[in-house]
Amino acid sequence: MKRVSQVVRPRINEHGEVHWKVGIVLSIDGPFSITVQFVGAASGSGTPGCNYVDSYTPVVNDIVHAITAETRGILVLGSTGQASPVAAARVALLDEPVGEPDAVADPVNSGTFITHKNQPNEFTSNWVGQGKNQLGVWAFPDLAAAIQNARNGGLIARIEIELTLLQDGPRAALVLIKNNNGSPWMVNSVKWSDTLAVGVPTLVPLPLGWLDDLGNGLATIGLSNKSTLPSAMFATAASIYITVEALP
């Protein structure tokens, strides 16, 4: 018999709006309606009105797994046991533990280069911006070493950035940022995130093709400043998670 994840994973890859989320049952609100604290939410902050399949009987503090879609809402598939919200505060996509980040952004050197007409770029470390006249960048001083260490341990299967949307959005247009004679230079290839909720730290997968530039210290991660993009502001705090598969 196939596991639920084996059935759902192809659908996630096929339909970009469908996601797998893990959370904790906070309360049972009525027939087929529960409140769930999903990963990334503040302690005790739940999403009400989550439906669940009739084969599942919810219990408060259950660890639950749900399919979410922007156009269809949330459907809880079932539980993998009990845990307190603290014990289950970080569970990654598809029920994989995240653990500690492999690299953390330096808040002093993370921020936004703001372009003013006929004037030098202004830099602010208050937020990381996206959109017209604002080129956002996160500085990860330990990222190159983390990637090299990960490669020594096996095959890098996934690299993700955890970022937090502060205002506007609702998607991040992630890019590589390189140094061009002391000025930031954006590589044109954009990696779009899915829809983000304001104030919720969210893991976003990055292209594996970025590993060489990041691992060699030739680039860092930022946001596009194209005028056609929706304006968005993100927290300077960000983390990188690297998943490694050991070589046989």
URJO-V875870 format. One record per backbone hydrogen bond with DSSP energy under -0.5 kcal/mol. NH is the residue of the N-H (numbers start at 0). CO is the residue of the C=O. E is the energy in kcal/mol with one decimal. If there is no record, write none. Layout:
nh co e
NH CO E
NH CO E
This chain:
nh co e
5 2 -0.5
6 2 -1.3
7 3 -2.6
8 4 -2.6
9 5 -0.5
10 6 -0.5
10 7 -0.7
11 7 -2.0
12 8 -2.0
13 9 -1.8
14 10 -2.8
15 13 -0.6
17 14 -1.7
18 67 -2.4
20 18 -0.5
20 65 -2.8
22 63 -2.2
23 36 -2.2
24 61 -2.0
25 34 -3.1
26 34 -1.3
28 26 -0.6
28 32 -1.8
29 32 -1.4
32 29 -1.9
33 49 -2.2
34 26 -2.6
35 46 -1.9
36 23 -3.1
37 35 -0.8
38 21 -2.1
39 88 -0.7
40 37 -2.1
44 41 -2.7
45 43 -0.8
46 35 -3.1
47 45 -0.6
49 33 -2.6
50 48 -0.5
50 73 -1.5
52 75 -2.1
55 52 -1.8
57 55 -0.6
60 24 -2.9
61 58 -2.0
62 80 -3.5
63 22 -2.5
63 61 -0.7
64 77 -2.2
65 20 -2.8
66 74 -2.6
67 18 -2.4
68 72 -2.1
69 16 -0.5
71 68 -0.6
72 68 -2.3
74 66 -2.6
75 50 -3.2
76 64 -3.1
77 64 -1.0
79 62 -2.3
82 60 -2.3
87 83 -1.8
88 85 -1.4
91 95 -2.1
94 91 -1.1
95 91 -0.5
96 94 -0.5
101 239 -2.8
102 239 -1.3
104 237 -2.7
105 138 -3.1
106 104 -0.7
108 105 -0.5
109 105 -0.8
110 136 -2.4
111 123 -2.7
112 134 -2.6
113 111 -0.7
113 121 -4.0
114 112 -0.5
114 132 -2.3
118 115 -1.9
121 113 -2.8
123 111 -2.2
127 233 -2.8
128 126 -0.6
129 231 -2.1
130 223 -2.3
132 224 -0.7
133 130 -2.0
134 112 -2.6
135 128 -1.3
135 133 -0.8
136 110 -2.8
137 220 -3.1
139 137 -0.6
140 138 -0.6
142 139 -1.4
145 141 -2.0
146 142 -2.5
147 143 -2.2
148 144 -2.6
149 145 -2.2
150 146 -2.3
151 147 -1.6
152 148 -0.9
152 149 -0.6
153 149 -0.7
153 150 -0.6
154 244 -3.2
155 153 -0.5
156 154 -0.7
156 242 -2.5
157 242 -1.5
159 240 -2.6
160 203 -2.6
161 238 -3.1
162 160 -0.7
162 201 -2.3
165 232 -3.3
166 232 -1.6
168 230 -2.0
173 171 -0.9
173 190 -2.4
174 221 -2.2
176 219 -2.9
177 184 -3.4
178 217 -0.5
179 177 -0.6
179 182 -3.6
180 178 -0.7
182 179 -1.3
184 177 -2.9
186 175 -2.7
190 173 -2.9
191 189 -0.6
192 171 -2.2
195 169 -2.8
198 164 -3.1
199 196 -1.7
200 39 -0.7
200 198 -0.6
201 162 -2.7
203 160 -2.7
205 158 -3.1
209 206 -1.8
210 207 -1.7
213 209 -2.3
214 210 -3.5
215 211 -1.9
216 213 -1.1
217 212 -2.5
218 212 -1.0
219 176 -2.4
220 137 -0.7
221 174 -2.9
222 135 -2.1
223 172 -2.3
228 225 -1.6
231 129 -1.6
232 166 -2.3
233 127 -2.3
234 163 -2.4
238 161 -1.5
239 102 -2.9
240 159 -2.6
242 157 -3.1
243 241 -0.5
244 154 -3.5
245 243 -0.6
